[in-house]
C-alpha cells in the first residue's frame, strides 16, 4: 500500500496560480536587469558527478547533498549549489573565452536541511558571476548590481550588509586547532550564539585571538565598526583587509546608499569558498537574507583554471513570497473574457476566441453546455465579460448590460 503518494517530500511544496505568477515576475525582472548590465545566461545540469562538490576544501558537507547513482554505479549529486558547477563550466567549456566573463543563471538548487528548520530543500536561485577580475571595480559592479536587484522590489526598505571573510580566516588561522574546531567556531559566530561561542573559545585558551573572535558577532553597524575591529587585533594583513573594506563601504555611501548599507564582520558563510568580501541582502517582510554573495578567487583553480571571481545569488522564492504578501504581484493571468459557443457553433467560438486573443485579450473557451453554467463560472472566477457565439456574436457584461455585434 502506498504511503506517500498524496504528499510532497519534506522541504518541498506545490506552487499554485498566484505563487507561480509571482515567481515568474521575480525571475523575469532579474533576467532583464542582468541582461541589461551585460550578463549572459548559462544553465548547468540538475545532476552532477559527486566529485564536483567533493573538493579538498569540502565546501558543502556531504550530509547536506542529495545523492544517487547512475547506470554505471557512479555517485551523482543533485545540484546543491550553482556557483560550483559554473566554476566547473568556466574551467572547461569557457576556458578559451576572453575575460572577464559575465554570467547569470536561474535554476533550482537542492539541499538536505534539518527537520523543522523552516528551510526548503528545493530553492529557485537567480544570480550572477563575474569571472576573471580581482579589481575593486569588479567588487563595486557586483555590489551595485545586488543593490539594484533588491531596490527593484523595495527601494526604501532593502538592506545590504558587507564584510570580509578574510578577517575571520586570518584570526582563526593563528589558533593551533584543526579544521573541525575552526568549523565549530565559524558556526557559532554565524548564528551569533554568544554564550556557546564564549564557552567554546574559553576551552581553547585566553589570548588576544580568542578575545577578538568572541567580539566578531558584535562587529556590526556603520563606519565605527572599523575602528572597533582594529583595536581587537592589528597586523599588516588584518589592517589591509579592514582598509579595503572601509574603502568599499565609503564608495557605496557616496553612491547614495547611506543608511541602507551596514558592515558585519560576523558574516562567515557555511559555503567557505569565499576568500574576500562577502555580503548579504535583506528585504522587509522576510526574516532571513534573500541575497548572499562574495569573492571566491580560489574556487575555479580547483578545476584547473586559476582565475578570480565574484558573484551573488538571490532566493527567488523568498522574494516571491514578499511581493505576494505585499500585494505587489500583478494580476496578469486573470481572464478578461470567456467565449461560449452554442451547439453547432463550437468552431466559430474557437475562431472568435483566437481573434480576441490576437487583440490582446486574455481569453478562455467555455466547455459548459449552457450559458447559465458559464455565468456561474465567470462570477466564481471574477471574469467580467462573456462572449456568446451563435448566428450572431453577443457580449455580455456581468456588471450589467449586453452588446450585440
C-alpha positions, 0 to 999 in steps of 0.5 A: 500500500502506498504511503506517500503518494498524496504528499510532497517530500519534506522541504518541498511544496506545490506552487499554485496560480498566484505563487507561480505568477509571482515567481515568474515576475521575480525571475523575469525582472532579474533576467532583464536587469542582468541582461541589461548590465551585460550578463549572459545566461548559462544553465548547468545540469540538475545532476552532477558527478559527486566529485564536483562538490567533493573538493579538498576544501569540502565546501558543502558537507556531504550530509547536506547533498542529495545523492544517487547513482547512475547506470554505471554505479557512479555517485551523482549529486543533485545540484546543491549549489550553482556557483560550483558547477559554473566554476566547473563550466568556466574551467572547461567549456569557457576556458578559451573565452576572453575575460572577464566573463559575465554570467547569470543563471536561474535554476533550482538548487537542492539541499538536505536541511534539518527537520523543522528548520523552516528551510526548503530543500528545493530553492529557485536561485537567480544570480550572477558571476563575474569571472576573471577580475580581482579589481575593486571595480569588479567588487563595486559592479557586483555590489551595485548590481545586488543593490539594484536587484533588491531596490527593484522590489523595495527601494526604501526598505532593502538592506545590504550588509558587507564584510570580509571573510578574510578577517575571520580566516586570518584570526582563526588561522593563528589558533593551533586547532584543526579544521573541525574546531575552526568549523565549530567556531565559524558556526557559532559566530554565524548564528551569533550564539554568544554564550556557546561561542564564549564557552567554546573559545574559553576551552581553547585558551585566553589570548588576544585571538580568542578575545577578538573572535568572541567580539566578531558577532558584535562587529556590526553597524556603520563606519565605527565598526572599523575602528572597533575591529582594529583595536581587537587585533592589528597586523599588516594583513588584518589592517589591509583587509579592514582598509579595503573594506572601509574603502568599499563601504565609503564608495557605496555611501557616496553612491547614495546608499547611506543608511541602507548599507551596514558592515558585519564582520560576523558574516562567515558563510557555511559555503567557505569558498569565499576568500574576500568580501562577502555580503548579504541582502535583506528585504522587509517582510522576510526574516532571513537574507534573500541575497548572499554573495562574495569573492571566491578567487580560489574556487575555479583553480580547483578545476584547473583554471586559476582565475578570480571571481565574484558573484551573488545569488538571490532566493527567488522564492523568498522574494516571491513570497514578499511581493505576494504578501505585499500585494505587489504581484500583478494580476496578469493571468486573470481572464478578461473574457470567456467565449461560449459557443452554442451547439453547432457553433463550437468552431466559430467560438474557437475562431472568435476566441483566437481573434480576441486573443490576437487583440490582446485579450486574455481569453478562455473557451467555455466547455459548459453546455449552457450559458447559465453554467458559464455565468456561474463560472465567470462570477466564481472566477471574477471574469467580467465579460462573456462572449456568446457565439451563435448566428450572431456574436453577443457580449455580455457584461456581468456588471450589467448590460449586453452588446450585440455585434 
